């Protein structure tokens, strides 16, 4: 085959690098039911805060990370932010705060065609300090939100299936039945 014919074949059928791209599937929330060196988590539909303030069990978000390609993907970086929607008695709808926690989570490798659950932990101290400041201002949380994005790399589609948001209702226990 001559050089011209070979060049013609490569121009018509260019070599394309098939790259692995991780995408986000879904997000759900969990709370620990047992603490210690090996905590046990269960799925929750809402976060119940004590009536008198404070909290012991901070939920975590778990995002489903999928590699849909036939090759492994390495060094996947997830960036995520937590924010709360605050409300006050008499308000019809709450207002979202700016993100109060910005974090990142690295996934070293994800095999071809693999789906992996990746937990996103909330910094308990930052969340507690923020909620305490808002409570002093007369505001209470009614929704907790996580926004997750896969950090784009050169040659990847930056947004297709790579940004996800999940919300968790926050419920305050009633004071009835509690001792003064």
C-alpha positions as CSV (number, residue, x, y, z in Angstrom):
1,X,0.0,0.0,0.0
2,X,1.4,3.3,-1.0
3,X,2.0,6.3,1.4
4,X,-0.8,8.3,-0.4
5,X,-3.3,5.5,0.0
6,X,-2.4,5.1,3.7
7,X,-2.7,8.8,4.3
8,X,-6.1,8.7,2.5
9,X,-7.3,5.9,4.8
10,X,-6.3,7.9,7.9
11,X,-8.0,11.0,6.6
12,X,-11.3,9.2,6.0
13,X,-11.2,7.1,9.1
14,X,-9.3,9.1,11.7
15,X,-8.0,7.4,14.8
16,X,-10.0,8.5,17.7
17,X,-8.9,7.9,21.2
18,X,-11.7,6.1,23.0
19,X,-11.6,7.6,26.5
20,X,-13.3,6.5,29.6
21,X,-15.7,9.0,31.0
22,X,-17.3,8.7,34.4
23,X,-20.9,9.9,34.7
24,X,-23.2,10.4,37.7
25,X,-26.2,8.2,38.1
26,X,-28.2,9.2,41.2
27,X,-27.8,10.5,44.7
28,X,-29.4,9.2,47.9
29,X,-28.9,9.9,51.6
30,X,-27.8,7.7,54.5
31,X,-27.4,8.0,58.2
32,X,-25.3,5.9,60.5
33,X,-27.1,3.5,62.8
34,X,-24.0,2.3,64.5
35,X,-20.9,4.3,65.3
36,X,-17.4,3.2,65.9
37,X,-14.5,1.9,63.7
38,X,-17.0,0.2,61.3
39,X,-20.1,2.3,61.2
40,X,-23.3,0.9,59.6
41,X,-25.4,3.2,57.4
42,X,-29.0,3.0,56.2
43,X,-30.9,4.9,53.6
44,X,-33.1,7.8,54.9
45,X,-35.8,9.9,53.3
46,X,-35.5,12.8,55.8
47,X,-33.2,14.2,58.4
48,X,-34.8,14.6,61.9
49,X,-33.3,17.3,64.1
50,X,-33.9,17.3,67.9
51,X,-36.4,19.8,69.1
52,X,-34.0,21.5,71.5
53,X,-31.3,22.1,69.0
54,X,-28.0,20.3,68.3
55,X,-27.8,17.0,66.4
56,X,-25.9,13.7,66.8
57,X,-26.3,12.0,63.4
58,X,-25.3,14.0,60.4
59,X,-26.4,12.3,57.1
60,X,-24.1,11.7,54.2
61,X,-24.9,11.8,50.5
62,X,-24.0,8.7,48.4
63,X,-23.6,9.3,44.7
64,X,-23.6,6.6,42.0
65,X,-20.6,6.9,39.7
66,X,-20.7,5.0,36.4
67,X,-18.1,4.2,33.9
68,X,-20.0,3.4,30.7
69,X,-16.9,2.8,28.5
70,X,-15.0,-0.4,27.8
71,X,-11.8,0.9,29.4
72,X,-11.0,1.8,33.0
73,X,-11.1,5.4,34.1
74,X,-8.5,6.8,36.5
75,X,-8.1,9.8,38.8
76,X,-11.8,10.8,38.8
77,X,-12.3,14.0,40.8
78,X,-15.7,14.7,42.3
79,X,-16.3,18.2,43.5
80,X,-19.3,18.8,45.7
81,X,-21.1,21.5,47.7
82,X,-23.6,21.3,50.5
83,X,-26.1,24.1,51.2
84,X,-29.3,24.5,53.2
85,X,-32.6,26.1,52.5
86,X,-33.6,28.2,55.5
87,X,-37.1,29.2,56.6
88,X,-38.7,31.1,59.4
89,X,-42.2,31.0,60.9
90,X,-44.6,32.8,58.6
91,X,-42.6,32.3,55.4
92,X,-44.3,30.4,52.6
93,X,-41.1,29.2,51.2
94,X,-37.5,29.1,52.4
95,X,-34.4,30.7,50.9
96,X,-31.3,28.9,49.8
97,X,-28.0,29.9,51.3
98,X,-24.7,30.0,49.5
99,X,-22.9,26.7,49.7
100,X,-21.5,26.2,53.2
101,X,-19.3,23.3,52.6
102,X,-17.1,22.8,49.4
103,X,-15.2,19.5,49.2
104,X,-13.7,17.1,46.7
105,X,-13.4,13.4,46.6
106,X,-11.0,11.4,44.5
107,X,-11.8,8.1,43.0
108,X,-8.4,6.5,42.1
109,X,-9.8,4.1,39.5
110,X,-13.2,2.8,38.2
111,X,-13.2,-0.4,36.1
112,X,-14.9,-0.6,32.7
113,X,-18.7,-0.9,32.9
114,X,-18.5,-0.5,36.7
115,X,-21.0,1.3,38.9
116,X,-19.7,2.4,42.2
117,X,-21.4,4.1,45.2
118,X,-19.2,6.9,46.5
119,X,-20.0,8.4,49.9
120,X,-19.8,12.2,50.2
121,X,-19.2,13.1,53.9
122,X,-20.4,16.4,55.5
123,X,-18.0,18.3,57.7
124,X,-20.0,18.1,60.9
125,X,-18.3,21.0,62.6
126,X,-18.9,23.4,59.7
127,X,-22.5,22.4,59.4
128,X,-23.1,22.7,63.2
129,X,-21.6,26.1,63.3
130,X,-23.6,27.3,60.3
131,X,-26.9,26.0,61.7
132,X,-26.2,27.5,65.1
133,X,-25.6,30.9,63.6
134,X,-28.8,30.7,61.6
135,X,-30.8,29.5,64.6
136,X,-29.6,32.6,66.5
137,X,-31.1,34.7,63.6
138,X,-34.4,32.8,64.0
139,X,-33.9,30.6,60.9
140,X,-34.4,26.9,60.6
141,X,-33.3,24.5,57.8
142,X,-36.0,22.7,55.9
143,X,-33.9,21.2,53.0
144,X,-30.3,20.0,52.7
145,X,-28.9,20.0,49.2
146,X,-25.8,18.5,47.7
147,X,-24.5,19.5,44.2
148,X,-21.9,17.2,42.7
149,X,-19.8,17.5,39.5
150,X,-17.2,15.3,37.9
151,X,-14.2,17.5,37.2
152,X,-13.8,17.7,33.4
153,X,-10.5,16.8,31.7
154,X,-9.2,17.7,28.3
155,X,-11.2,16.0,25.5
156,X,-14.1,15.1,27.7
157,X,-17.7,16.4,27.5
158,X,-17.9,18.7,30.5
159,X,-21.6,18.5,31.4
160,X,-23.4,15.6,29.8
161,X,-24.4,13.4,32.8
162,X,-21.6,14.9,34.9
163,X,-23.5,17.3,37.2
164,X,-26.1,16.1,39.7
165,X,-28.1,17.6,42.6
166,X,-29.9,15.9,45.4
167,X,-32.1,17.2,48.3
168,X,-33.0,15.8,51.7
169,X,-35.9,17.2,53.7
170,X,-35.1,18.4,57.2
171,X,-37.7,17.9,59.9
172,X,-37.5,19.3,63.5
173,X,-39.0,17.1,66.2
174,X,-41.9,18.6,68.0
175,X,-41.4,19.9,71.6
176,X,-44.6,18.2,72.9
177,X,-43.8,15.6,75.4
178,X,-40.4,17.1,76.2
179,X,-39.8,18.3,79.8
180,X,-39.3,22.0,80.3
